[in-house]
Amino acid sequence: MQWSLILLFLMAQCCFIDCQLYEFHYINENKNWTEAQQYCREKHTDLATVTNMKAMKRLINISAGDQSEAWIGLISKPEFTRTWFWSLSGVEFNESETNWKEGEPSNGESENCAFLNHDLKWGDVGCGARKDFICFNRDEINFMFSLKNRTVNLNVSVHSTETDTTNKYHLIKDKKTWQEAQSFCREKHTDLISGTKQLQDGEVKNLMKPNDELHIGLFRDTWRWSDGSSFSFRHWNNDFNYKESNSGQCVMTVFNDGGRWKNMNCDERKPFICYDDKVILIKENKTWKDALTYCRDHHDDLVTITNMDDQRWIQEKVKDASTPFVWLGMRFNCFKNIWFWVCKKISYQNSTSAGWMNNCNTSGAMQAGGEHRWFQRNDTEELNFICSKV
């Protein structure tokens, strides 16, 4: 048996496409970055973490009054080392999956961006170097999972709706700096090509010509989020200089510049943006049903994932799990042969009710590591789990 379903079809009746797993709060009080961080941690969750352009647009919309800029939760400290990241949100850099050409990366102090050679090998280069580049298109509307033979993992994948598959990658013959190339790709497509899987795609090889050196979505920096998350999203203004040391600097979003970021002395006193996390990882081992009961008694429900933004937010949480898989609010119904999201407004607590009668003892869990895919698991297993909060 092999089949696939559009995830939105599986959503519970009380779940909505625009459910947010975190909320931003604009605080119109002038504080330095450290004071703002302390305030956010006491009254909310932390200073704002921004994961992608969609989140960036939400953040811009909450600004108030005539204030033009506000602190967010990004900081660079002397003890932070340069770390490689992929530009495309949700794609994690893995040192064991690199394809550097011999002698690379050369680790020059100013060489913080990467390029793709004609033989598909990588090199590092100053981010101000002007090169052609490759953009990537991804359509996140068709967010699907597939179940194969009832023993294979549930794959979270995104499929392009374009009939011409050659349009997945776009070679842009217009020499730009790395940051200009990133901005172009995000405005016209999805992002700079990112991740080993994309770079190994046969379509990419067909785009390459002898002597080509093209910007790709790989960069490194010393910036870290206040909440300890590893999100790679950056939204710098055009004056940002990747080659300079930014130690001891903090980041503001500038509302009248499309929300683009600038680095400033952390002692500057400005308004700031906090966030409230609407999900929580429970590091207790419970069966799926016991996890569901716990979430409903103590919080709201087992978590529902409706889009790739939710997926990225949750996979960052499960990295801290103490079990190899983490329960989600996903259930399988044998009679209807479908997966569905549970919903607090619909009672499944009675073990003799229709909600449980055809469940096959099968529920959905996310990998705590690796690619954070979804697997079907016997719901008598005892795992950590993710609750949504009111």
N, C-alpha and C positions, 0 to 999 in steps of 0.2 A: 504494500500500500504506500503510495506517495502522493501527497497533495499539499497545497498551500492555500492560505486564506489571508485576505487583507486584514490587518490587525484591527482597524477601526470597526470591522464587523463583529469583533470579539468583545468590544467594550461593554461593560455592564450598563444597565439602563440609566443609572444615576451618575455616570461618568461623562465628562465633557472634554472635547478636544483641547480646549484652552485651559484646563486645570493647570495650575502652577505649583511646582514643588518647592518654590521659594518665593519670597516677596521682598522687594526693595523698599526702603524708607529713607526719604530725604530729611536730614536733620539740619535745620537752619540755625545752627549755632556755630560760632567760630572757635575752633579748637585746633591744636597742632595734631599731627598724625597719631602720635601715641595716645593723646587724650581721647581722640576720636575712636581709636581702637578699643580703649578701656570702656568708653560709653556704650559702644555697640555690643561688646561682650556682656555687659551688665544688663542691658535692657532688651537686646535682641539676640542674634547669634554671633555676628562678627561684622567687621567692615565688609563692604560689598565685594564679592567675587563675581567676575564677568566671564561667561563661558563661550559666548559666540555673538554674532551680530544681532540675532533676535533678542538676546538678553540686553545687548547694548541699547537697542531701540526702546526697550521697556524702561531702562535706567534713565534715558534722556527725558522720557515723558513725565517723570516724577519731579523734575526740578521745579522750584518755586521762587516767586519774586523776581528780583532783578539780579540775583546771584549768577555769575557766569561760569563758575567752576566749583568742584567739590572733590574731597578726598575719596579714593576707593582703596581697597585692601591690598595693593601691590607695593612691595618694598624691596630694596636692594641693600644688603648688609655686607661688611668686609668679609665675613666668614662664609658667604655664599659662593660656591664655585660655579663656573660656567657649565651649563647643562644644555644638551641638544633637545629641541622640541620640533614637532611637525606643526606647520601652520594650520592645517585643517583640524578643527576641534574634534576631539574624540579619538584621534589617531595617536597612539602612544609610541614613542621612540624606544626601540629595542637594540641595544648595542650588539647583540648577537646576530642581528639581521641587517647589518650594514654592508655597503658595497663600495667602500673607499678604494680609489686607485692607489697604487704603491706610493708610499711617502705621504699619504693624506690620512687624516687631516694634519696639516703642518702646524696647527695650533698657534699661528701668529696671533698676537694680542688683538689685532683688529680684524681677523678673519673669522667672522661670526655668522656667515651665511654659506650656503652650499649651492653647487651647480652640478649639472648632469653632463658628462662627456658623451661624445658620439658613440662610444662603446658601452654606454650605460653605467660607467664607473662614476663615482662621486669625487668632488674636490671641494675644499673650503676656500673662501674668497671674502674680501671685504664687502660689506653689504652695500657700499656705495658704487661698486663696479656696475657698469651698464651692460646688460646682456639681454638677448631674447629670452623667452620663457614659455612655460607650458601651464595653461589653466586647466582646471578639471570641472566638469559639470556633474552635479548629483541632484536628482529629483527625490526629495524626501516625502513626497505625498504618498507614494506607494510604499508604505512601510509594512513589510511582510515578514512572516516567519514560515518555516516549512517543517513538517514532521515526516521523517522517513523511516518506515518499517518499525515504528514505535520504540526504537531503541537508540536512535540517533538524536543528537542534540537539536534543540530548536534554534535555528540560525536567525539572528537578527540581521537583516540585510536590506539594502536599499537598491531598487532597480530603476534605471533610467527609463522614462516613458518615450524617449526619442526613438523613432524607428531606424534612423541612420546612426548605427553604433559608432561610426567614426567621429561623431560629434561629442563623444564622451571627453576627449582630450582636444585642446586647442593650442596649437603652436602659434605664438604671437611674435611676429617678426617686427618688433619695435623695441629697441634697446632702452631699457629702463633700469634704475637701481632696484635692488631687491624689494625695498618697501614700496616703491611705485608699482612694481609688478604685482605685489600682493594686493594692493588697493585696486588695481585694474581688474584682477581676477575676481575679487570679492564683489565688485560692482557689476561686472558683465557676466560672470559665471558663478562658481561656488567658491573656489579658492585656488591658490597655487597647487599643483600636483603634489600630493603628500602620501607618504607611507610606502613601504617596500612593495606591497602588492600592486599598487598603482604603477610604480616605476618598472616593475617586471612585466607589465601587460604588453602583449605583442603589438598592440596599437601604438604604444609609445616608441618602440623600436622602429616601426615603420615611419614615424615622423622625423627621426634623426637623420641628419646629413653629415658627411665627412667634415671634421673640424668644428662641429657644433659644440658650444658650451652654453647651456641654458639654465637660468635660475629655476630651482625647485623649492618646495615649501619647507626647507629645513634650515633652522637657525638655532643659535644658542645665546643665552643671556644669563644674568645672575638675579633676575627678578623672581620673587616668590610671593604667593598669596598668604594673607594674614591667617586664614583658617587652615593652612597646611595642605590645601588641595593642590593638585599638579596640573591644573588646566593650562593649556598652552596658548589660549587666545590672547592676542595683543592688538591694540588699536591706536598706535602712536600717531602723533601729528607729523607733518612733513619735515619738521625741524629736528626730530629725534635722531641722534647719532649713535648707531650701534657700536662704533669703535671706541667711544669714550668710556672711561670708568664711571659707573653710576652708583658706586658704593655710598651708602648713607643717604640715598635719595628715596623719595616716596612719590606716588603717582596721583595726579588729579585728572578728572574728566572735565573737558571744557565744552560746555553746552552750546555755545555759539560757534563752535567749530565742528559740528556734527558729532559731538561727544568724544572727539579724539583726545588722546591722553598726552600729558606732558609730565616730565619728571621735575620735581622741585625739592628744595630743602624741606626736610620733614618738620622743621620748627615753624613753618608758615602757619598762620591761623586762618582756617577756612571752614565753610560748611562741609558736611560729609554725608556719605550714604551707607546705611547699615542694611543688612538683610536678615530675614527670619527664615530658617530652614523648616520646611513643612514635612520632612521625613526624618526618621531616626533608625539607625542600625541597632538592633537588640542582640547583644552578644550572649544570648542564652540559647541552649540547644533544646528545641521543641519540635514535635511533630507539626505537620502543616495545620491541622485542625486546632491544636493547642496554640500555635502561633497566631492564628486568626482570632481565637478567643482573647488572647493577651492583647493584641492590637486594639480590639474593639472595647475591651475593659479599661485600658490605660491611655489609649490615644484615639484613633479614628478607625483605621482599617489596615489590612495588608495593602501594600502599595500597588497602584495601577500604573503601567507605563503606556502612554498613548502616542509617543513620538520620539524622534532621535534625541531631542533635547532632554527629555525625561531619562532616556537610556544613559546618556553621558553623565547626568547628575547622579543617578543611582549607582552606576559602575564606579564612580569615585568613592562612594560610601562603602561599597562592599569590599574594597581593598583591605579594610581593617578587620574583616570578619575572621573568626577563629575556626570556621568550618570551610571546606572547599566549595560549598554551594550555599546560597542564601535564598530562603523562600520568598516568592512574590505572590501576589493575589490572583494567580492564574490557576484555573481548574479545568479538568477534562471530563466531558460528559460522554459516556460510551453510547448511550441510546441515541443521542443526536449526532454523535461523532464530531463534536466541535470542542474547541477550547473557548473559555469565557473568563472574564474578570469578575470576581465576586464583588458584591456591593452591600454596604451596611443597610441600605434601605430595603433590601430583599433578604429575608431571613433564611439562612441555611443551617441554623444551629441544631434543628431537630434532625437527628440521624435517620429518622424514618421518612423525612420529607423528600419530595421529588428532587430537590437540589443535591441530595447525597445518594440517592438510590442507584444511579447509573454512573458513579464517579470513577470506577475502576481503580480507586485508591491511587490516582495519578494527579500530581500537581506540578506546577512550573517553578523552577529555581534558576537563579543566575550564577554563573561561575564567579567565584570570588577573585580569581586571577585570570591570566591568559587574555583571551579576547572578550571575556565577560558575556559569553553566549548564554542562551537559555537552554536548559535541559529538562526533560521530563524525569521526575523522580517519584519513587514510591512515597506516599505522603506519611508513612509511619517512620521514615527517617527523621532523626533529630538534628535540626540545622539552626543556624542563626537566621534572622529574618529582618525585613524592613517594614516598618509601620509608617503610614501617613499620619500627620498630625492635623488637628483642627486649626 
